[in-house]
Amino acid sequence: MSMFRSQAVGARVAAPESVINADPATRIAFLRKVYTLFSGAMVVWMGTTLLVTFNEALLAKAIGLLSGGMIGFILLMAAMFFLLRLTANAGAGISILGLGLFGVLEGFLTAPLVYIALAQSSGAEMLILDGSVILDPAMLADGSNVVTQAFGLTLAVFGGLSTYALTTKRDFLWLRGALWMGFFGLFAIGIMSMFGIGGGLVSGWGYSAAFVVLMGGFVLFDTQNIMKRYPENMAAAAAATLLIDFIIMFQHILRLLSRRN
């Protein structure tokens, strides 16, 4: 998923139609629309994740999606790329539909990680890859569970960084090159682990910690990039970009917190 985390990102140089060149009322309306769509996509993603996590049949399908080997991985990336392009290049209705479908797909892909984290924190020795452990949704009501903690921490970090990027006079667009160098380095390690190379690095805490720091940088960069380089008609694409940042950060914070158990 993370390979295409910026397919919805606008041009590197601000175009004349970028919202930064509009009047203040238009800029505020654009930001309101972006974060409204982002919030809606978050609800779709979270709802799908929880639905799949606690449904044995859907969870089995989600695990199947992630167990397709390299061919399955390529097909998943292609599907994500297509949905992200819909948010960027389609009309208003279709772009919002693409954003919603992207949230659903991400929910399917996040559910196995959430399931494993909950199963481990509950003391289950057997994980559900064969459907042997059925989890109780009521466990989410306990604020001490690792998933709720990871989500709350991600929300606080993401919200703080995004607010800071919108209100500060500092320019974070210069981070682009460094962020992408770090991203592709981590992504390459992840790909090699699929072939049995460097698997210990990916499973270690350092890999997830590096991704959390990296996504923090992307939140700063993407928030300002959206405001300074996106045209007014790309609110759905902007929301998709922020959603990807949040999901990747959440997944790796969850992995870090799960290591305590």
C-alpha positions as a Markdown table, in Angstrom:
| # | Residue | x | y | z |
|---|---|---|---|---|
| 1 | Met | 0.0 | 0.0 | 0.0 |
| 2 | Ser | 2.6 | 2.5 | 1.0 |
| 3 | Met | 4.3 | 2.4 | -2.4 |
| 4 | Phe | 1.5 | 4.5 | -3.8 |
| 5 | Arg | 1.1 | 6.8 | -0.8 |
| 6 | Ser | 1.4 | 9.9 | -2.9 |
| 7 | Gln | -0.3 | 9.0 | -6.1 |
| 8 | Ala | -2.8 | 11.7 | -5.3 |
| 9 | Val | -0.1 | 14.4 | -4.7 |
| 10 | Gly | -0.2 | 17.4 | -6.9 |
| 11 | Ala | 2.5 | 18.9 | -9.1 |
| 12 | Arg | 5.8 | 19.8 | -7.6 |
| 13 | Val | 5.5 | 23.5 | -8.7 |
| 14 | Ala | 2.4 | 25.4 | -7.6 |
| 15 | Ala | 0.0 | 25.7 | -10.6 |
| 16 | Pro | -1.9 | 29.0 | -11.2 |
| 17 | Glu | -5.1 | 27.2 | -10.2 |
| 18 | Ser | -3.6 | 26.0 | -6.8 |
| 19 | Val | -5.9 | 26.9 | -3.9 |
| 20 | Ile | -3.0 | 29.0 | -2.4 |
| 21 | Asn | -3.7 | 31.6 | -5.1 |
| 22 | Ala | -7.4 | 31.8 | -4.2 |
| 23 | Asp | -9.0 | 34.2 | -1.8 |
| 24 | Pro | -9.1 | 33.3 | 2.0 |
| 25 | Ala | -12.7 | 32.2 | 1.9 |
| 26 | Thr | -12.0 | 29.7 | -0.9 |
| 27 | Arg | -8.9 | 28.4 | 0.9 |
| 28 | Ile | -10.9 | 27.8 | 4.2 |
| 29 | Ala | -13.7 | 26.1 | 2.3 |
| 30 | Phe | -11.1 | 23.8 | 0.5 |
| 31 | Leu | -9.5 | 22.9 | 3.8 |
| 32 | Arg | -12.9 | 22.2 | 5.4 |
| 33 | Lys | -13.8 | 20.0 | 2.5 |
| 34 | Val | -10.5 | 18.1 | 2.6 |
| 35 | Tyr | -10.8 | 17.3 | 6.3 |
| 36 | Thr | -14.5 | 16.5 | 6.0 |
| 37 | Leu | -13.7 | 13.9 | 3.3 |
| 38 | Phe | -10.7 | 12.7 | 5.3 |
| 39 | Ser | -12.9 | 12.2 | 8.4 |
| 40 | Gly | -15.5 | 10.3 | 6.3 |
| 41 | Ala | -12.8 | 8.1 | 4.8 |
| 42 | Met | -11.5 | 7.4 | 8.3 |
| 43 | Val | -14.9 | 6.2 | 9.4 |
| 44 | Val | -15.1 | 3.9 | 6.3 |
| 45 | Trp | -11.6 | 2.6 | 7.0 |
| 46 | Met | -12.2 | 2.0 | 10.7 |
| 47 | Gly | -15.6 | 0.5 | 10.2 |
| 48 | Thr | -14.3 | -1.9 | 7.6 |
| 49 | Thr | -11.3 | -2.8 | 9.7 |
| 50 | Leu | -13.5 | -3.7 | 12.7 |
| 51 | Leu | -16.1 | -5.5 | 10.6 |
| 52 | Val | -13.5 | -7.7 | 9.1 |
| 53 | Thr | -11.6 | -8.2 | 12.3 |
| 54 | Phe | -14.6 | -9.7 | 14.1 |
| 55 | Asn | -16.1 | -11.6 | 11.2 |
| 56 | Glu | -14.5 | -15.0 | 10.6 |
| 57 | Ala | -15.4 | -15.3 | 6.9 |
| 58 | Leu | -14.3 | -11.8 | 6.0 |
| 59 | Leu | -11.1 | -12.1 | 8.0 |
| 60 | Ala | -10.3 | -15.3 | 6.0 |
| 61 | Lys | -10.7 | -13.3 | 2.8 |
| 62 | Ala | -8.5 | -10.5 | 4.1 |
| 63 | Ile | -5.8 | -13.0 | 5.0 |
| 64 | Gly | -6.1 | -14.5 | 1.6 |
| 65 | Leu | -5.5 | -11.1 | 0.0 |
| 66 | Leu | -2.3 | -10.8 | 2.0 |
| 67 | Ser | -1.2 | -14.3 | 1.2 |
| 68 | Gly | -1.1 | -14.1 | -2.5 |
| 69 | Gly | 2.7 | -13.9 | -2.8 |
| 70 | Met | 4.3 | -11.5 | -5.3 |
| 71 | Ile | 1.5 | -11.7 | -7.8 |
| 72 | Gly | -1.1 | -10.9 | -5.1 |
| 73 | Phe | 1.1 | -8.0 | -3.9 |
| 74 | Ile | 1.3 | -6.6 | -7.5 |
| 75 | Leu | -2.5 | -6.9 | -7.9 |
| 76 | Leu | -3.1 | -5.1 | -4.6 |
| 77 | Met | -0.8 | -2.3 | -5.6 |
| 78 | Ala | -2.5 | -2.0 | -9.0 |
| 79 | Ala | -6.0 | -1.8 | -7.3 |
| 80 | Met | -4.7 | 0.9 | -4.9 |
| 81 | Phe | -3.1 | 2.8 | -7.7 |
| 82 | Phe | -6.4 | 2.7 | -9.7 |
| 83 | Leu | -8.5 | 3.9 | -6.8 |
| 84 | Leu | -6.1 | 6.7 | -6.0 |
| 85 | Arg | -6.1 | 7.9 | -9.6 |
| 86 | Leu | -9.9 | 8.0 | -9.4 |
| 87 | Thr | -9.7 | 10.4 | -6.5 |
| 88 | Ala | -7.3 | 12.7 | -8.5 |
| 89 | Asn | -8.6 | 12.6 | -12.0 |
| 90 | Ala | -12.4 | 11.8 | -11.9 |
| 91 | Gly | -15.4 | 14.1 | -11.3 |
| 92 | Ala | -16.5 | 15.0 | -7.9 |
| 93 | Gly | -18.9 | 12.1 | -7.4 |
| 94 | Ile | -16.5 | 9.5 | -8.8 |
| 95 | Ser | -13.5 | 10.8 | -6.9 |
| 96 | Ile | -15.5 | 10.6 | -3.6 |
| 97 | Leu | -16.5 | 7.0 | -4.5 |
| 98 | Gly | -12.9 | 6.2 | -5.2 |
| 99 | Leu | -11.9 | 7.5 | -1.8 |
| 100 | Gly | -14.5 | 5.4 | -0.1 |
| 101 | Leu | -13.5 | 2.3 | -1.9 |
| 102 | Phe | -9.9 | 3.0 | -1.1 |
| 103 | Gly | -10.9 | 3.2 | 2.6 |
| 104 | Val | -12.7 | -0.2 | 2.3 |
| 105 | Leu | -9.7 | -1.9 | 0.7 |
| 106 | Glu | -7.4 | -0.4 | 3.4 |
| 107 | Gly | -9.7 | -1.7 | 6.0 |
| 108 | Phe | -9.5 | -5.2 | 4.7 |
| 109 | Leu | -5.7 | -5.0 | 4.7 |
| 110 | Thr | -5.5 | -3.5 | 8.2 |
| 111 | Ala | -7.8 | -6.0 | 9.8 |
| 112 | Pro | -5.4 | -9.0 | 10.1 |
| 113 | Leu | -2.9 | -6.7 | 11.9 |
| 114 | Val | -5.5 | -5.5 | 14.3 |
| 115 | Tyr | -6.7 | -9.1 | 14.8 |
| 116 | Ile | -3.2 | -10.3 | 15.7 |
| 117 | Ala | -2.6 | -7.4 | 18.0 |
| 118 | Leu | -5.9 | -8.0 | 19.9 |
| 119 | Ala | -5.3 | -11.8 | 20.0 |
| 120 | Gln | -1.8 | -11.4 | 21.4 |
| 121 | Ser | -2.9 | -8.8 | 24.0 |
| 122 | Ser | -5.7 | -11.1 | 25.1 |
| 123 | Gly | -3.2 | -13.9 | 25.8 |
| 124 | Ala | -4.3 | -16.2 | 22.9 |
| 125 | Glu | -1.6 | -18.6 | 21.9 |
| 126 | Met | -3.2 | -19.6 | 18.6 |
| 127 | Leu | -3.9 | -16.9 | 16.1 |
| 128 | Ile | -6.8 | -17.1 | 13.7 |
| 129 | Leu | -5.1 | -17.9 | 10.6 |
| 130 | Asp | -7.1 | -21.1 | 10.8 |
| 131 | Gly | -10.2 | -19.5 | 12.5 |
| 132 | Ser | -9.3 | -21.1 | 15.9 |
| 133 | Val | -9.6 | -17.9 | 18.0 |
| 134 | Ile | -12.8 | -15.8 | 17.9 |
| 135 | Leu | -12.4 | -12.4 | 19.5 |
| 136 | Asp | -15.1 | -10.5 | 21.4 |
| 137 | Pro | -15.8 | -7.0 | 20.0 |
| 138 | Ala | -16.5 | -5.9 | 23.6 |
| 139 | Met | -12.7 | -5.9 | 24.3 |
| 140 | Leu | -12.5 | -2.7 | 22.3 |
| 141 | Ala | -14.5 | -1.0 | 25.1 |
| 142 | Asp | -11.5 | -1.5 | 27.4 |
| 143 | Gly | -9.3 | 1.6 | 26.9 |
| 144 | Ser | -6.2 | -0.4 | 27.9 |
| 145 | Asn | -6.3 | -2.6 | 24.7 |
| 146 | Val | -3.4 | -2.0 | 22.4 |
| 147 | Val | -5.5 | -1.1 | 19.3 |
| 148 | Thr | -7.4 | 1.7 | 21.1 |
| 149 | Gln | -4.1 | 3.0 | 22.5 |
| 150 | Ala | -2.4 | 2.9 | 19.1 |
| 151 | Phe | -5.4 | 4.7 | 17.4 |
| 152 | Gly | -5.5 | 7.4 | 20.1 |
| 153 | Leu | -1.7 | 7.9 | 19.9 |
| 154 | Thr | -1.8 | 8.1 | 16.1 |
| 155 | Leu | -4.7 | 10.6 | 16.2 |
| 156 | Ala | -2.8 | 12.8 | 18.7 |
| 157 | Val | 0.4 | 12.8 | 16.8 |
| 158 | Phe | -1.2 | 13.2 | 13.4 |
| 159 | Gly | -3.5 | 15.9 | 14.6 |
| 160 | Gly | -0.7 | 17.8 | 16.3 |
| 161 | Leu | 1.6 | 17.7 | 13.3 |
| 162 | Ser | -1.1 | 18.6 | 10.8 |
| 163 | Thr | -2.2 | 21.5 | 12.9 |
| 164 | Tyr | 1.3 | 22.7 | 13.3 |
| 165 | Ala | 2.0 | 22.5 | 9.5 |
| 166 | Leu | -1.1 | 24.6 | 8.8 |
| 167 | Thr | -0.4 | 27.3 | 11.4 |
| 168 | Thr | 3.4 | 27.6 | 11.4 |
| 169 | Lys | 5.3 | 30.0 | 9.1 |
| 170 | Arg | 8.0 | 27.3 | 8.6 |
| 171 | Asp | 8.1 | 25.7 | 5.2 |
| 172 | Phe | 8.3 | 21.9 | 5.2 |
| 173 | Leu | 8.2 | 21.4 | 1.4 |
| 174 | Trp | 12.0 | 21.1 | 1.4 |
| 175 | Leu | 11.6 | 17.7 | 3.1 |
| 176 | Arg | 10.3 | 16.1 | 0.0 |
| 177 | Gly | 13.7 | 14.6 | -1.2 |
| 178 | Ala | 14.8 | 13.3 | 2.2 |
| 179 | Leu | 11.4 | 11.8 | 2.9 |
| 180 | Trp | 11.3 | 9.9 | -0.3 |
| 181 | Met | 14.8 | 8.6 | 0.1 |
| 182 | Gly | 13.9 | 7.3 | 3.5 |
| 183 | Phe | 10.6 | 5.8 | 2.2 |
| 184 | Phe | 12.1 | 3.9 | -0.7 |
| 185 | Gly | 14.9 | 2.7 | 1.6 |
| 186 | Leu | 12.4 | 1.2 | 4.0 |
| 187 | Phe | 10.2 | 0.0 | 1.2 |
| 188 | Ala | 13.1 | -1.8 | -0.4 |
| 189 | Ile | 13.9 | -3.6 | 2.9 |
| 190 | Gly | 10.3 | -4.7 | 3.1 |
| 191 | Ile | 10.4 | -6.1 | -0.4 |
| 192 | Met | 13.6 | -7.9 | 0.2 |
| 193 | Ser | 12.1 | -9.5 | 3.4 |
| 194 | Met | 9.4 | -11.1 | 1.1 |
| 195 | Phe | 12.3 | -13.1 | -0.4 |
| 196 | Gly | 13.8 | -14.0 | 2.9 |
| 197 | Ile | 16.4 | -11.2 | 3.0 |
| 198 | Gly | 16.6 | -8.9 | 6.0 |
| 199 | Gly | 13.5 | -10.4 | 7.6 |
| 200 | Gly | 14.9 | -9.7 | 11.0 |
| 201 | Leu | 15.1 | -6.0 | 10.3 |
| 202 | Val | 11.4 | -5.8 | 9.3 |
| 203 | Ser | 10.2 | -7.7 | 12.4 |
| 204 | Gly | 12.3 | -5.5 | 14.7 |
| 205 | Trp | 11.1 | -2.4 | 16.6 |
| 206 | Gly | 13.6 | -0.2 | 14.7 |
| 207 | Tyr | 11.9 | -0.7 | 11.4 |
| 208 | Ser | 8.5 | 0.4 | 12.7 |
| 209 | Ala | 10.0 | 3.2 | 14.7 |
| 210 | Ala | 11.7 | 4.5 | 11.6 |
| 211 | Phe | 8.4 | 4.4 | 9.7 |
| 212 | Val | 6.6 | 6.3 | 12.4 |
| 213 | Val | 9.2 | 9.1 | 12.3 |
| 214 | Leu | 9.1 | 9.1 | 8.5 |
| 215 | Met | 5.3 | 9.3 | 8.4 |
| 216 | Gly | 5.5 | 12.2 | 10.8 |
| 217 | Gly | 7.6 | 14.0 | 8.3 |
| 218 | Phe | 5.2 | 13.1 | 5.5 |
| 219 | Val | 2.3 | 14.6 | 7.6 |
| 220 | Leu | 4.1 | 17.9 | 7.8 |
| 221 | Phe | 5.0 | 17.8 | 4.1 |
| 222 | Asp | 1.7 | 16.6 | 2.8 |
| 223 | Thr | -0.4 | 19.0 | 4.8 |
| 224 | Gln | 1.5 | 22.0 | 3.4 |
| 225 | Asn | 1.8 | 20.5 | 0.0 |
| 226 | Ile | -2.0 | 20.2 | -0.1 |
| 227 | Met | -2.5 | 23.8 | 0.9 |
| 228 | Lys | 0.1 | 25.2 | -1.4 |
| 229 | Arg | 0.0 | 23.1 | -4.5 |
| 230 | Tyr | -3.4 | 21.4 | -4.9 |
| 231 | Pro | -6.2 | 22.9 | -7.0 |
| 232 | Glu | -9.6 | 23.4 | -5.5 |
| 233 | Asn | -11.2 | 20.4 | -7.3 |
| 234 | Met | -8.7 | 17.9 | -5.8 |
| 235 | Ala | -10.1 | 17.7 | -2.2 |
| 236 | Ala | -10.7 | 14.0 | -2.5 |
| 237 | Ala | -7.1 | 13.4 | -3.6 |
| 238 | Ala | -5.9 | 15.5 | -0.7 |
| 239 | Ala | -8.0 | 13.5 | 1.7 |
| 240 | Ala | -6.6 | 10.2 | 0.3 |
| 241 | Thr | -3.1 | 11.4 | 0.8 |
| 242 | Leu | -3.7 | 12.3 | 4.5 |
| 243 | Leu | -5.5 | 9.0 | 5.0 |
| 244 | Ile | -2.5 | 7.0 | 3.7 |
| 245 | Asp | -0.2 | 8.9 | 6.1 |
| 246 | Phe | -2.5 | 8.2 | 9.0 |
| 247 | Ile | -3.0 | 4.5 | 8.2 |
| 248 | Ile | 0.8 | 3.8 | 7.8 |
| 249 | Met | 1.6 | 5.6 | 11.0 |
| 250 | Phe | -1.2 | 3.7 | 12.9 |
| 251 | Gln | 0.0 | 0.3 | 11.6 |
| 252 | His | 3.5 | 0.9 | 12.8 |
| 253 | Ile | 2.6 | 2.4 | 16.1 |
| 254 | Leu | 0.4 | -0.6 | 16.6 |
| 255 | Arg | 3.3 | -2.9 | 15.9 |
| 256 | Leu | 5.5 | -1.0 | 18.4 |
| 257 | Leu | 2.9 | -1.1 | 21.1 |
| 258 | Ser | 2.2 | -4.8 | 20.4 |
| 259 | Arg | 5.8 | -5.6 | 21.2 |
| 260 | Arg | 5.2 | -4.8 | 24.8 |
| 261 | Asn | 2.9 | -7.8 | 25.2 |
